[in-house]
Amino acid sequence: MEELKLSSWLPTTNKEVKIRGWDELDVILFSGDAYVDHPTFGPAVIGRLLENFGLRVAIVPQPNVNDNLQDFVKLGAPKLFFGVTGGCMDPMISNYNANKKRRDKDAYTPNGDIGFRPDYATTVYSKILKEKWPDVPVLLGGIEASLRRVTHYDYWSDTLMPTILESSKADMLVYGMGEQPLREVVRLIQKGVPFSSITTIKQTAVLLNADAKIPKNSNWEDVEIASHEVCLKDKKKYASNFKIIEQESNKLAARRIFQKVGDKTLMINPPYPTMTEDEIDASFELPYTRLPHPKYNKRGPIPAFEMIKFSINIHRGCFGGCSFCTISAHQGKFIASRSQESVLREVDKVANMPDFKGYLSDIGGPSANMYKMKGKVQSICDKCVAPSCISPVICSNLDTSHKPLTDLYKAVDSHPKVKKSFIGSGIRHDMLVPEFNKNADPKELDDYTEEVMTKHVSGRLKVAPEHTSDPVLKLMRKPSFSYFHKFKERFDKINIKKGLKLQLIPYFISNHPACEAEDMANLAAETKDLGFQLEQVQGFTPTPMTVATVIYYSGYHPYTLKKVKTPKTRKEKDEQHRFFFWYKDENKAWIKNTLNKLGRQDLLDVLLPAKIEKWRKNKPSDEAKHTFDDAVPFNKRKNKVKYRGKKKRR
């Protein structure tokens, strides 16, 4: 690698601005993250993109909001605009866990230190900038702004909030991936168009004053959703908004969305088409140093950077559309894949880093095995309004060939300095099951699975079935747990065939909407029967812009407007979570009592067989971990998953 100088990074101080010989700046970016000049860190991508347009760009990472606010004035005012982002994660996720307790580490700060990112960082930064520089436009971007672009439920304050444009006083919001809309914003500004007149760019949102005229665009259809004030009064109307928002966010020919907010009007313009291969390649090949700014050298490593330092992102977007996930709301459901040549050029850069030891930590994306996947007939995709391409079934128009990805892995591994490349991103195991992925070539699926298991995993393969209950899985937009059984059969066969000793590690979620105590008990029993003692588990965290969060707050499913029960109290959540850990002594009495109350002796017999419990008491604890041979296998019991009453059947 060529030797790096301080000027190799975007400037963060006046001294660094002067090193470049600049006497003024065009754009100043403010970010809730430490500055890591790497293509997986959004602020760096936007900074390098603007630089590529010929602009003089500086970045102020993690400005101090607890002093005299010097960080907000030290670089002066930019000629064009301020750009503001809360960082690569919503700051409330960065700062708090699912139980609303403050985290003790911030992965995007040196040494994992906390206290460098305020709650609701995008709003906090923007309001300060508008107070200090009222005449300079403020443009919001990043995931916090993207997910909060319209009336949304905020779990941490337990309130319904208006568009972030209202609370932040910013002038414009870019949602999703920012490269395409920013290119047009800059083009118009450089043509002399006033910022206040730039209102019809795709993938942007603005809040129009009461006396403003609605901009005309003959190419767009319009739709109006329930106002913020109506949403505050009527949870059902709030829920009904989301169906429109989600569908329009993922359509290739979307409508422009309007929403009244007080006497103002929120206008959300349709998104851009998915980035082409050339466009996404160009973004990843901007002149990143791939390293944190030298200012952090004495403060300790940045955990998020250490995790991705030797990883390669091969695509954006996810067509899974999971009800609890924000990826498609931010990156879209259509996949933007890099060319193999671009990926290999990045591999070469990483392989030539001074501290590279031959191991790539991840060749992946939002879902590792969606690379190069798209519709077979584009005109069908053009009209599609489905939020997921693989739920409830895999779309017959979706090309799910894994061959391009298998070929890519082999090409990466052929690099002379690469000893092994791992797949650290989550793999959609359901797409590797022929019974579910019916249009795929079973041999091709097996080839991919075998390639991953033999060459790209270190002891463990992580997958995310998320639950075992069909009603819960249906609401999650995930397939039946029976397909996990099918995948495990194939996994076990390859393990034996290749003489491997790999473990399959499934991820699960508790207290998701529609999930009840019985569902969690069933989850515990099914996974125990499969030989799992669960560790990788989490509680559902409501985040803006997801179906599950809308249900959590409103009680209604936005697509059916039918009521859905959700565990909300701390007691309900803790109790559901306890079923994950049936094997812990402190949970046994509670599980026994709970299942007796539910009348589920069948589940109790699986989780805590009476004979086994008696045997356990007379054995050392380490021996008690062995398989219980005299317990009847759960998947062979006649009353395996028969729910009481009429409301559920499996």
C-alpha positions in Angstrom: 0.0 0.0 0.0 1.1 3.5 -0.7 2.2 5.6 2.3 -0.6 7.5 3.9 -0.4 11.1 5.0 -2.8 13.1 7.2 -4.2 14.6 4.0 -5.1 11.1 2.8 -8.3 11.4 5.0 -11.0 14.0 4.7 -10.1 16.9 6.9 -11.6 17.1 10.4 -9.9 20.2 11.7 -8.9 23.7 10.5 -5.3 22.5 10.4 -6.1 19.7 8.1 -8.2 22.0 5.9 -5.1 24.3 5.5 -2.9 21.3 4.7 -5.0 20.8 1.6 -4.6 24.5 0.7 -8.3 25.3 1.1 -9.6 28.6 2.4 -13.2 27.6 2.5 -15.4 24.4 2.4 -18.3 23.4 0.2 -19.8 20.8 2.5 -19.3 19.9 6.2 -20.5 16.5 7.4 -21.5 15.9 11.0 -21.6 12.2 12.2 -22.4 10.4 15.4 -19.7 7.8 14.6 -15.9 8.1 14.8 -14.5 8.8 11.3 -13.5 5.5 9.7 -12.6 6.0 6.0 -14.0 2.8 4.8 -16.8 1.9 2.2 -19.0 0.2 4.8 -19.2 3.4 6.9 -21.9 5.7 5.4 -20.3 9.1 6.4 -17.1 8.1 4.7 -19.0 7.0 1.5 -20.8 10.3 1.3 -17.7 12.3 2.0 -15.7 10.6 -0.7 -18.6 10.8 -3.1 -18.9 14.6 -2.7 -15.1 14.9 -3.0 -15.4 13.0 -6.2 -17.8 15.6 -7.5 -15.0 18.1 -7.0 -16.3 19.6 -3.7 -14.2 20.5 -0.7 -15.5 18.4 2.0 -14.7 18.1 5.8 -16.2 15.8 8.4 -16.8 16.5 12.1 -17.1 13.2 13.8 -18.9 12.9 17.2 -19.1 16.6 17.9 -19.3 17.5 21.6 -22.8 18.7 22.5 -22.0 19.2 26.2 -19.6 22.1 26.0 -19.7 25.5 24.4 -20.6 23.8 21.0 -17.2 24.8 19.5 -17.3 21.8 17.3 -20.2 23.3 15.4 -18.5 26.5 14.5 -14.8 25.7 14.3 -14.8 25.1 10.6 -17.1 28.0 9.8 -20.0 27.8 7.4 -19.9 25.7 4.2 -20.7 27.3 0.8 -23.4 24.7 -0.1 -24.8 22.8 2.9 -24.3 20.9 6.2 -24.8 17.1 6.0 -25.9 15.4 9.2 -26.1 11.7 10.2 -26.5 10.0 13.5 -24.2 7.2 12.3 -24.3 3.7 10.9 -26.9 2.6 13.4 -29.9 4.5 14.9 -28.3 6.2 18.0 -31.0 4.7 20.2 -30.0 1.2 19.2 -26.3 2.2 19.7 -27.1 3.6 23.2 -29.7 1.2 24.6 -30.5 -2.5 24.7 -34.0 -4.0 24.2 -34.8 -3.4 27.9 -34.0 0.3 27.5 -30.9 0.0 29.6 -27.9 2.1 28.5 -25.2 0.0 26.8 -21.7 -0.1 28.3 -20.0 -0.1 24.9 -20.4 1.9 21.7 -19.0 -0.1 18.8 -18.5 3.0 16.6 -16.3 4.9 19.2 -12.6 4.3 20.0 -12.1 1.8 22.8 -15.9 1.3 22.7 -16.3 4.3 25.0 -19.8 5.6 25.7 -21.0 9.2 26.0 -19.7 10.4 22.6 -23.1 10.1 20.8 -26.2 11.9 22.1 -29.6 10.3 22.0 -31.5 11.2 18.8 -28.1 12.5 17.4 -29.4 13.6 14.0 -32.0 15.9 15.6 -29.6 17.2 18.2 -26.9 18.1 15.6 -29.3 19.6 13.2 -31.0 21.9 15.7 -27.7 23.2 16.9 -26.6 23.9 13.3 -29.8 25.7 12.5 -29.4 27.8 15.6 -25.7 28.6 14.8 -26.1 29.0 11.1 -29.8 29.7 10.3 -29.1 30.6 6.7 -27.1 27.5 5.8 -29.2 24.5 4.5 -29.0 21.3 6.6 -29.4 18.0 4.7 -30.1 14.8 6.8 -29.1 11.3 5.8 -28.2 7.9 7.2 -30.3 5.2 8.8 -31.8 7.3 11.7 -33.2 9.9 9.2 -34.2 7.3 6.7 -36.3 5.3 9.2 -37.8 8.4 10.8 -38.8 10.2 7.7 -42.5 9.9 8.4 -44.7 9.6 11.6 -43.1 6.8 13.5 -43.2 5.0 16.9 -40.2 5.6 19.1 -39.8 2.7 21.5 -37.4 4.5 23.9 -39.7 7.5 24.6 -42.8 5.4 24.1 -44.3 8.1 21.9 -45.5 8.6 18.3 -43.1 11.1 16.7 -43.6 13.2 13.6 -41.2 13.2 10.7 -37.6 13.9 11.8 -37.7 16.9 9.4 -40.1 18.6 11.9 -38.2 17.8 15.1 -34.8 18.6 13.6 -35.7 21.7 11.7 -33.6 20.5 8.8 -34.2 21.5 5.2 -34.1 18.2 3.3 -33.8 14.5 4.0 -32.2 11.8 1.8 -33.5 8.4 2.6 -31.9 5.1 1.7 -28.5 4.9 0.0 -27.5 8.5 -0.7 -25.3 8.3 -3.8 -27.9 8.9 -6.5 -30.0 11.7 -4.9 -26.8 13.6 -3.7 -25.4 13.6 -7.2 -28.5 15.4 -8.4 -28.6 17.8 -5.4 -25.0 18.8 -6.1 -25.7 19.1 -9.9 -28.6 21.5 -9.3 -26.8 23.6 -6.7 -23.8 24.0 -9.1 -26.2 25.1 -11.8 -27.3 27.9 -9.5 -30.6 26.5 -8.3 -31.3 27.8 -4.7 -31.4 24.9 -2.2 -34.9 25.9 -1.1 -36.1 25.3 -4.7 -34.7 21.8 -4.9 -37.8 19.8 -4.0 -38.4 17.3 -6.8 -35.3 15.0 -6.5 -36.1 11.3 -6.2 -35.4 9.7 -2.8 -35.6 13.0 -0.9 -38.2 14.4 1.5 -39.0 18.0 2.4 -41.4 19.7 4.8 -43.4 22.3 2.9 -44.7 25.4 4.7 -48.5 26.1 4.7 -48.1 28.8 2.0 -45.9 26.7 -0.3 -47.1 25.4 -3.6 -47.0 21.7 -4.2 -44.2 21.1 -6.8 -45.6 19.6 -10.0 -44.2 16.4 -11.6 -46.3 14.9 -14.4 -44.4 11.6 -14.2 -45.4 10.9 -10.6 -48.7 9.8 -9.1 -49.5 11.1 -5.6 -51.0 9.5 -2.5 -51.9 11.1 0.8 -51.6 9.2 4.1 -53.3 10.0 7.4 -51.9 13.1 9.0 -49.6 13.1 12.0 -52.4 14.5 14.2 -54.8 11.8 13.0 -52.2 9.1 13.8 -51.9 10.5 17.3 -55.6 10.0 17.9 -56.2 6.8 15.9 -53.8 3.9 16.1 -55.6 2.0 13.3 -55.1 4.9 10.9 -51.4 5.0 11.9 -51.2 1.3 11.1 -52.9 1.7 7.8 -50.3 4.3 6.8 -47.5 1.8 6.9 -48.8 -0.5 4.2 -48.6 2.5 1.8 -45.2 3.6 3.0 -43.6 0.1 2.8 -45.0 -0.7 -0.6 -44.1 2.7 -2.1 -40.6 2.4 -0.7 -40.0 -0.8 -2.6 -41.7 -0.2 -5.9 -39.8 0.6 -9.0 -42.4 3.1 -10.1 -43.6 4.5 -6.8 -46.0 7.2 -5.9 -45.1 10.5 -4.2 -46.3 10.4 -0.6 -47.9 13.4 1.2 -48.7 13.7 4.9 -50.0 16.7 6.9 -47.9 17.6 9.9 -49.7 20.5 11.7 -50.0 23.3 9.1 -47.1 21.9 7.1 -47.0 19.2 4.4 -44.4 16.4 4.3 -43.5 15.4 0.8 -41.6 12.1 0.2 -40.5 11.7 -3.4 -40.3 8.3 -5.0 -37.0 6.3 -4.7 -34.4 6.0 -7.5 -34.2 2.7 -9.4 -31.7 0.2 -7.9 -28.1 1.2 -8.5 -26.5 -0.4 -11.5 -23.4 -2.6 -11.3 -21.3 0.3 -12.6 -22.8 2.7 -10.0 -22.2 0.5 -7.0 -18.7 -0.5 -8.2 -17.9 3.2 -8.5 -19.0 3.9 -5.0 -16.9 1.1 -3.5 -13.8 2.1 -5.5 -13.6 5.7 -4.3 -10.1 6.4 -2.7 -10.7 5.2 0.8 -7.8 4.7 3.1 -9.8 1.9 4.7 -8.6 3.0 8.1 -9.8 5.1 11.1 -8.5 8.7 11.1 -5.1 9.0 12.8 -6.6 11.2 15.5 -7.8 8.0 17.2 -4.4 6.2 17.3 -3.9 6.8 21.0 -7.6 6.3 22.0 -7.9 2.6 21.3 -9.4 0.4 18.6 -12.9 1.1 17.2 -14.8 -2.2 17.6 -17.0 -1.9 14.5 -13.9 -1.3 12.4 -12.0 -4.2 13.9 -14.9 -6.4 13.0 -15.0 -5.4 9.3 -11.4 -4.5 8.8 -10.7 -7.5 6.6 -14.2 -8.0 5.2 -15.7 -7.4 1.8 -19.3 -6.2 1.1 -20.5 -7.6 -2.2 -24.0 -6.3 -2.5 -26.7 -4.1 -1.0 -30.4 -4.7 -0.4 -32.4 -7.6 0.9 -35.6 -9.1 -0.6 -36.5 -11.1 2.6 -38.7 -8.3 3.9 -38.7 -9.7 7.5 -41.3 -7.9 9.6 -38.7 -7.0 12.3 -35.9 -5.8 10.0 -35.1 -2.4 8.7 -32.8 -3.4 5.8 -35.3 -3.2 3.0 -36.7 0.1 4.4 -33.2 1.6 4.1 -31.4 -0.3 1.3 -34.5 -1.5 -0.6 -35.6 -5.0 -1.5 -33.9 -5.1 -4.9 -30.3 -6.3 -4.9 -27.5 -4.1 -6.1 -24.5 -6.4 -6.7 -20.9 -5.5 -7.4 -19.1 -7.0 -10.3 -16.8 -9.9 -9.6 -13.9 -7.7 -10.9 -14.7 -4.9 -8.4 -14.8 -7.4 -5.5 -11.5 -8.9 -6.5 -9.9 -5.5 -6.8 -10.9 -4.8 -3.2 -9.7 -8.2 -2.1 -6.3 -7.3 -3.6 -6.3 -4.0 -1.6 -7.1 -5.8 1.7 -4.6 -8.6 1.0 -1.9 -6.0 0.6 -2.6 -4.2 3.9 0.5 -4.5 6.2 -1.3 -6.4 9.0 -3.3 -8.8 6.8 -2.6 -12.4 7.9 -4.4 -14.2 5.0 -7.9 -14.4 6.5 -10.9 -12.5 5.2 -13.5 -12.2 7.9 -16.5 -11.9 5.7 -17.5 -12.0 2.0 -21.1 -11.0 2.4 -23.9 -8.4 2.6 -27.2 -7.9 4.4 -28.0 -11.5 3.6 -24.9 -13.3 2.5 -26.4 -15.4 -0.3 -28.4 -12.9 -2.3 -25.6 -11.8 -4.5 -26.6 -11.3 -8.2 -30.2 -12.4 -7.5 -32.9 -10.6 -9.4 -36.1 -11.0 -11.4 -36.0 -13.2 -14.5 -38.5 -11.0 -16.3 -38.0 -7.3 -15.3 -41.4 -6.2 -16.4 -43.0 -8.4 -13.7 -40.7 -6.8 -11.0 -41.7 -3.4 -12.4 -45.3 -3.9 -11.3 -44.7 -5.8 -8.1 -45.9 -4.4 -4.7 -45.0 -7.4 -2.6 -42.8 -6.4 0.4 -40.9 -9.8 0.2 -39.8 -11.9 -2.7 -39.5 -15.1 -0.6 -42.5 -14.9 1.7 -44.9 -16.7 2.0 -43.2 -18.5 -0.9 -40.3 -17.8 -3.2 -41.5 -15.8 -6.2 -41.4 -17.9 -9.4 -39.9 -14.9 -11.2 -36.9 -14.7 -8.8 -33.6 -16.1 -10.1 -32.1 -17.7 -7.0 -29.0 -19.2 -8.7 -26.1 -19.5 -6.2 -23.6 -20.2 -9.0 -22.4 -16.6 -9.4 -21.7 -16.5 -5.6 -20.0 -19.9 -5.6 -17.8 -18.8 -8.5 -17.0 -15.5 -6.6 -15.9 -17.4 -3.5 -13.6 -19.6 -5.6 -12.1 -16.5 -7.4 -11.5 -14.8 -4.0 -9.8 -17.9 -2.6 -7.5 -18.1 -5.7 -5.7 -14.8 -4.5 -2.2 -15.9 -3.6 -2.3 -14.0 -0.2 -5.7 -15.3 0.9 -5.5 -18.4 3.0 -9.2 -18.5 3.8 -12.3 -16.4 3.3 -15.1 -16.7 5.9 -18.8 -15.9 5.5 -19.6 -13.9 8.6 -22.9 -12.4 7.3 -26.2 -14.3 7.9 -27.1 -16.9 5.3 -30.7 -17.5 4.3 -30.8 -21.2 4.9 -34.3 -21.5 3.6 -33.2 -20.6 0.1 -30.8 -23.6 0.2 -33.7 -26.1 0.8 -35.1 -27.5 -2.5 -38.5 -28.2 -0.9 -38.8 -24.4 -0.3 -36.8 -23.1 -3.2 -38.6 -25.2 -5.7 -37.4 -23.6 -8.9 -33.7 -23.9 -8.1 -31.4 -26.7 -9.1 -31.0 -28.9 -6.0 -27.4 -29.8 -7.0 -26.5 -26.1 -7.3 -27.9 -25.5 -3.8 -25.9 -28.4 -2.4 -22.8 -27.2 -4.2 -23.1 -23.8 -2.5 -23.8 -25.3 0.9 -20.9 -27.7 0.6 -18.6 -24.9 -0.6 -19.6 -22.8 2.5 -19.3 -25.6 5.0 -15.9 -27.0 3.7 -14.1 -23.7 3.0 -15.8 -20.7 4.5 -16.8 -21.6 8.1 -14.7 -21.8 11.2 -16.4 -24.4 13.4 -19.9 -22.8 13.4 -22.5 -21.9 10.7 -25.0 -19.3 11.9 -28.5 -19.2 10.5 -31.6 -17.4 11.7 -34.9 -19.5 11.7 -36.1 -16.9 14.3 -38.9 -19.0 15.7 -40.7 -22.4 15.6 -44.3 -21.3 15.7 -45.9 -21.1 12.2 -48.3 -18.2 13.2 -45.4 -16.2 14.5 -43.2 -17.1 11.5 -46.0 -16.1 9.1 -46.2 -12.7 10.7 -42.4 -12.4 10.7 -42.4 -13.2 6.9 -40.3 -16.2 7.6 -40.9 -19.8 6.3 -42.1 -22.7 8.4 -39.6 -24.2 10.9 -40.0 -27.5 9.0 -37.6 -26.0 6.4 -35.0 -25.6 9.1 -35.3 -29.3 9.8 -34.8 -30.0 6.1 -31.7 -27.7 6.1 -30.3 -29.4 9.2 -30.7 -32.8 7.5 -28.6 -31.6 4.5 -26.1 -29.9 6.8 -25.7 -33.2 8.8 -25.2 -35.2 5.6 -22.4 -32.9 4.4 -20.8 -32.9 7.8 -20.6 -36.7 7.7 -19.7 -36.9 4.0 -16.8 -34.5 4.4 -15.7 -35.7 7.9 -16.4 -32.2 9.4 -17.3 -31.4 12.9 -19.2 -28.1 12.2 -21.9 -26.9 14.6 -25.1 -25.3 13.3 -26.0 -22.2 15.4 -29.6 -21.0 15.1 -30.7 -17.5 16.1 -34.1 -16.9 17.7 -36.2 -14.0 18.8 -38.5 -13.9 21.9 -41.5 -11.6 22.6 -42.2 -10.8 18.9 -45.7 -9.7 18.0 -48.1 -12.7 17.9 -45.8 -14.7 20.2 -47.2 -16.2 23.3 -45.8 -18.2 26.2 -46.9 -21.4 24.6 -45.0 -20.5 21.4 -41.8 -20.0 23.4 -42.3 -23.3 25.3 -42.8 -25.0 21.9 -39.6 -23.3 20.6 -37.7 -24.6 23.6 -39.0 -28.1 23.2 -38.3 -28.3 19.4 -34.8 -26.9 19.7 -34.0 -29.2 22.6 -35.1 -32.2 20.6 -32.8 -31.1 17.8 -29.9 -31.1 20.3 -29.5 -27.3 20.8 -28.8 -25.6 24.0 -29.5 -22.0 22.9 -27.1 -19.2 23.4 -27.7 -16.9 20.3 -31.0 -15.4 21.4 -32.5 -11.9 21.6 -35.6 -10.1 22.6 -37.6 -8.2 20.0 -36.6 -4.5 19.9 -39.2 -2.2 18.1 -37.4 0.0 15.6 -39.0 2.6 13.4 -40.2 1.6 9.9 -41.0 -2.1 10.5 -44.2 -4.0 10.3 -43.5 -5.5 13.8 -43.0 -2.1 15.4 -46.3 -0.8 13.9 -48.1 -3.9 15.4 -46.3 -3.4 18.7 -47.5 0.1 19.1 -50.9 0.0 17.4 -52.1 -3.5 18.1 -53.1 -3.8 14.4 -51.4 -5.6 11.4 -51.0 -2.8 8.8 -51.9 -5.1 5.9 -55.0 -6.7 7.4 -55.9 -4.2 10.1 -56.7 -7.2 12.3 -55.8 -7.1 15.9 -52.5 -8.8 16.9 -51.5 -9.4 20.5 -47.9 -8.5 21.5 -46.1 -9.1 24.8 -45.3 -5.6 26.1 -44.8 -5.7 29.8 -41.4 -6.3 31.3 -42.9 -9.4 33.1 -44.2 -10.9 29.8 -41.0 -10.3 28.0 -38.8 -11.7 30.7 -41.0 -14.8 31.0 -40.9 -15.5 27.3 -37.1 -15.1 27.3 -36.7 -17.6 30.2 -37.9 -20.4 28.0 -34.7 -20.1 25.9 -32.8 -21.2 29.0 -34.8 -24.2 30.1 -31.6 -25.9 31.1 -30.8 -23.5 33.9 -31.7 -24.6 37.4 -33.2 -21.3 38.4 -35.8 -21.6 35.6 -37.0 -25.1 36.1 -39.6 -24.6 38.9 -41.0 -21.6 37.0 -41.2 -23.6 33.7 -42.9 -26.5 35.4 -45.5 -24.2 37.1 -46.2 -22.2 33.9 -46.7 -25.3 31.7 -48.9 -26.9 34.2 -51.1 -23.8 34.2 -51.2 -23.9 30.4 -52.1 -27.6 30.5 -49.1 -28.4 28.4 -47.8 -31.6 30.1 -46.5 -32.7 26.7 -44.1 -29.8 26.5 -43.1 -30.3 30.1 -42.3 -33.9 29.5 -39.9 -32.9 26.8 -38.2 -30.0 28.6 -38.1 -31.5 32.1 -38.8 -35.2 32.0 -39.5 -36.5 35.5 -37.2 -39.5 35.3 -34.4 -37.4 34.0 -34.8 -34.7 36.7 -34.7 -37.4 39.4 -31.5 -38.9 37.7 -30.0 -35.4 37.5 -30.2 -34.8 41.2 -27.9 -37.8 41.9 -25.3 -37.0 39.3 -22.5 -34.4 39.1 -23.5 -31.3 37.1 -21.1 -32.0 34.2 -22.6 -35.4 33.6 -26.1 -33.9 33.6 -25.4 -32.3 30.2 -25.5 -35.6 28.3 -28.4 -36.4 26.0 -31.4 -37.9 27.7 -31.9 -41.2 25.9 -35.1 -42.2 27.7 -36.9 -38.9 26.7 -39.3 -39.4 23.8 -38.0 -37.4 20.8 -40.2 -34.3 20.4 -40.6 -34.6 16.7 -41.9 -38.1 17.1 -44.6 -37.3 19.7 -48.2 -37.5 18.5 -49.2 -34.3 20.2 -46.1 -32.5 19.1 -47.5 -29.0 18.4 -51.2 -29.2 18.9 -52.5 -25.9 20.2 -55.5 -25.8 22.6 -58.6 -24.0 21.3 -59.5 -22.7 17.8 -57.1 -19.8 17.4 -54.0 -21.8 16.3 -53.3 -24.9 14.4 -50.0 -26.3 13.1 
